[in-house]
Amino acid sequence: MAWRARLLQEFAAICAVDVPLAARTSWNIGGCAQVLASPRDVAEAGRLLAWLEREQIAWTVLGGGSNVLIADAGVSGVVLCLERLNRLEVVAGTTVVAGAGCHLARLVAAAAAAGLGGLEHLAGIPGSVGGAVTMNAGAHGQQIGDVLVSAEVFSAGSVATWPRQRFDFAYRHSAVDTGAVVLQVVVAGAPVAAAELRRRSRAVLERRRVSQAVAGRSAGSVFKNPPGQSAWRLIAAAGMRAARVGAAQVAQQHCNFIVNLGSATSAEVVELMSRVQAAVVEHSGILLQPEVRFIGTMDTAARRLFAPPQQMLESRE
Ligand SMILES: Cc1cc2nc3c(=O)[nH]c(=O)nc-3n(C[C@H](O)[C@H](O)[C@H](O)COP(=O)(O)OP(=O)(O)OC[C@H]3O[C@@H](n4cnc5c(N)ncnc54)[C@H](O)[C@@H]3O)c2cc1C
């Protein structure tokens, strides 16, 4: 029996076939998932993932879609959607338990209401809690990894509790890589008056409103900041402000954002990012690394940008 039929036999209640993914991303770009699976709780997610591994069926996780570029050709295998894992609970007044599918904004608001400091600078970052932990999302010197206590993570065939140390958090990096899925997290914050936390979050949102006032759909910063440098400054200095390929354009207002002017394709974004990367190497000798992640079948151009051979990286350094 073909793999899709076997999957539907086992998990019919949570699977849908040939599901368009563009609307599930902040860029509004990308093709379809062969199957989209939306488990209803942590246990079901664990069972599904273990089954997929046993059956050797390819799978990928899509969180809030605010930091991904999805291939125009779509994604083969199963795309895991965790939006139903949306539990959010303040425990003993000091910690918050949040499902991976919760909006990060809900977690930030719940922590503020409970008087738990340490997440207020994450206000305004789109996406899910699971995506934020995977990317170690952050702003203004605060990252989610700073407040994470532990998480339920699927890896190597089963769900286990990972303590914070296991995540190896660094700038926009965690040890949650291919093959691991964050399903639920526990975060703890230092006690701060709720009114003060709300004031700080409002200030962060205002700063964001001014600095990120880009017209068009984006995925936030497309490149990581190299140590001690700002990617947007390097891109501006290389003359790439407002550079355009098709309907993908480097934002006027923030050169590290690429906006979809309406009907941009994944291939156009890849081409524009590659041109920006080449211009910055030419101008400053620095090879910018993508912050956004690519999901789906890679063509040569996408592979060169998102999974460059080590040799190429070394020769450009
Ligand atoms: C306007 C705008 C502003 C932004 N500002 C910031 C900012 O200030 N700081 C910042 O850090 N980021 C920022 N971002 C980027 C983005 O919001 C964050 O990286 C966010 O945390 C991504 O979460 P997500 O749920 O959308 O993940 P997705 O984009 O869906 O996924 C990102 C990656 O994580 C993987 N993933 C998602 N969920 C899981 C999971 N549960 N388990 C394992 N892997 C998973 C995906 O496979 C993918 O590789 C911004 C984006 C936008 C559009």
The ligand as an SDF file (V2000), in Angstrom:
LIG
                    3D

 53 58  0  0  0  0  0  0  0  0999 V2000
    7.8450   41.0060   10.9010 C   0  0  0  0  0  0  0  0  0  0  0  0
    8.7430   39.9790   11.5400 C   0  0  0  0  0  0  0  0  0  0  0  0
    9.5670   40.3560   12.5900 C   0  0  0  0  0  0  0  0  0  0  0  0
   10.4150   39.4170   13.1980 C   0  0  0  0  0  0  0  0  0  0  0  0
   11.2050   39.8230   14.2520 N   0  0  0  0  0  0  0  0  0  0  0  0
   11.9950   38.9190   14.8700 C   0  0  0  0  0  0  0  0  0  0  0  0
   12.8070   39.3090   15.9910 C   0  0  0  0  0  0  0  0  0  0  0  0
   12.8070   40.4480   16.4440 O   0  0  0  0  0  0  0  0  0  0  0  0
   13.5940   38.3520   16.5650 N   0  0  0  0  0  0  0  0  0  0  0  0
   13.6160   37.0580   16.1260 C   0  0  0  0  0  0  0  0  0  0  0  0
   14.3340   36.2280   16.6990 O   0  0  0  0  0  0  0  0  0  0  0  0
   12.8750   36.6750   15.0640 N   0  0  0  0  0  0  0  0  0  0  0  0
   12.0650   37.5600   14.4230 C   0  0  0  0  0  0  0  0  0  0  0  0
   11.3040   37.1680   13.3580 N   0  0  0  0  0  0  0  0  0  0  0  0
   11.4420   35.7960   12.8320 C   0  0  0  0  0  0  0  0  0  0  0  0
   10.4320   34.7900   13.4290 C   0  0  0  0  0  0  0  0  0  0  0  0
    9.2810   35.4370   13.8750 O   0  0  0  0  0  0  0  0  0  0  0  0
   11.0310   33.9690   14.5650 C   0  0  0  0  0  0  0  0  0  0  0  0
   12.1740   33.2610   14.1530 O   0  0  0  0  0  0  0  0  0  0  0  0
    9.9960   32.9620   15.1180 C   0  0  0  0  0  0  0  0  0  0  0  0
   10.4190   32.5340   16.3810 O   0  0  0  0  0  0  0  0  0  0  0  0
    9.7670   31.7630   14.2030 C   0  0  0  0  0  0  0  0  0  0  0  0
    8.7060   30.9980   14.7560 O   0  0  0  0  0  0  0  0  0  0  0  0
    7.6720   30.2340   13.8430 P   0  0  0  0  0  0  0  0  0  0  0  0
    6.7530   29.4870   14.7310 O   0  0  0  0  0  0  0  0  0  0  0  0
    7.0360   31.1750   12.8880 O   0  0  0  0  0  0  0  0  0  0  0  0
    8.6360   29.2120   13.1160 O   0  0  0  0  0  0  0  0  0  0  0  0
    8.6030   28.7600   11.5760 P   0  0  0  0  0  0  0  0  0  0  0  0
    8.9320   29.9480   10.7380 O   0  0  0  0  0  0  0  0  0  0  0  0
    7.3800   28.0290   11.2590 O   0  0  0  0  0  0  0  0  0  0  0  0
    9.8210   27.7400   11.5750 O   0  0  0  0  0  0  0  0  0  0  0  0
   11.1510   28.1590   11.7360 C   0  0  0  0  0  0  0  0  0  0  0  0
   12.0410   26.9140   11.8300 C   0  0  0  0  0  0  0  0  0  0  0  0
   11.7650   26.2390   13.0560 O   0  0  0  0  0  0  0  0  0  0  0  0
   11.3030   24.8980   12.7870 C   0  0  0  0  0  0  0  0  0  0  0  0
   10.2540   24.6460   13.7820 N   0  0  0  0  0  0  0  0  0  0  0  0
    9.1140   25.3520   13.9790 C   0  0  0  0  0  0  0  0  0  0  0  0
    8.4380   24.8520   15.0350 N   0  0  0  0  0  0  0  0  0  0  0  0
    9.1620   23.8100   15.4840 C   0  0  0  0  0  0  0  0  0  0  0  0
    9.0010   22.8820   16.5520 C   0  0  0  0  0  0  0  0  0  0  0  0
    7.9490   22.9270   17.3650 N   0  0  0  0  0  0  0  0  0  0  0  0
    9.9520   21.9260   16.7290 N   0  0  0  0  0  0  0  0  0  0  0  0
   11.0380   21.8540   15.9140 C   0  0  0  0  0  0  0  0  0  0  0  0
   11.2440   22.7130   14.8940 N   0  0  0  0  0  0  0  0  0  0  0  0
   10.3190   23.6720   14.6860 C   0  0  0  0  0  0  0  0  0  0  0  0
   10.8050   24.8950   11.3490 C   0  0  0  0  0  0  0  0  0  0  0  0
   10.9170   23.6130   10.7770 O   0  0  0  0  0  0  0  0  0  0  0  0
   11.7760   25.8990   10.7180 C   0  0  0  0  0  0  0  0  0  0  0  0
   13.0110   25.2630   10.4440 O   0  0  0  0  0  0  0  0  0  0  0  0
   10.4390   38.0860   12.7360 C   0  0  0  0  0  0  0  0  0  0  0  0
    9.6000   37.7010   11.6830 C   0  0  0  0  0  0  0  0  0  0  0  0
    8.7420   38.6340   11.0940 C   0  0  0  0  0  0  0  0  0  0  0  0
    7.8370   38.2040    9.9800 C   0  0  0  0  0  0  0  0  0  0  0  0
  1  2  1  0
  2  3  1  0
  2 52  2  0
  3  4  2  0
  4  5  1  0
  4 50  1  0
  5  6  2  0
  6  7  1  0
  6 13  1  0
  7  8  2  0
  7  9  1  0
  9 10  1  0
 10 11  2  0
 10 12  1  0
 12 13  2  0
 13 14  1  0
 14 15  1  0
 14 50  1  0
 15 16  1  0
 16 17  1  0
 16 18  1  0
 18 19  1  0
 18 20  1  0
 20 21  1  0
 20 22  1  0
 22 23  1  0
 23 24  1  0
 24 25  2  0
 24 26  1  0
 24 27  1  0
 27 28  1  0
 28 29  2  0
 28 30  1  0
 28 31  1  0
 31 32  1  0
 32 33  1  0
 33 34  1  0
 33 48  1  0
 34 35  1  0
 35 36  1  0
 35 46  1  0
 36 37  1  0
 36 45  1  0
 37 38  2  0
 38 39  1  0
 39 40  1  0
 39 45  2  0
 40 41  1  0
 40 42  2  0
 42 43  1  0
 43 44  2  0
 44 45  1  0
 46 47  1  0
 46 48  1  0
 48 49  1  0
 50 51  2  0
 51 52  1  0
 52 53  1  0
M  END
$$$$
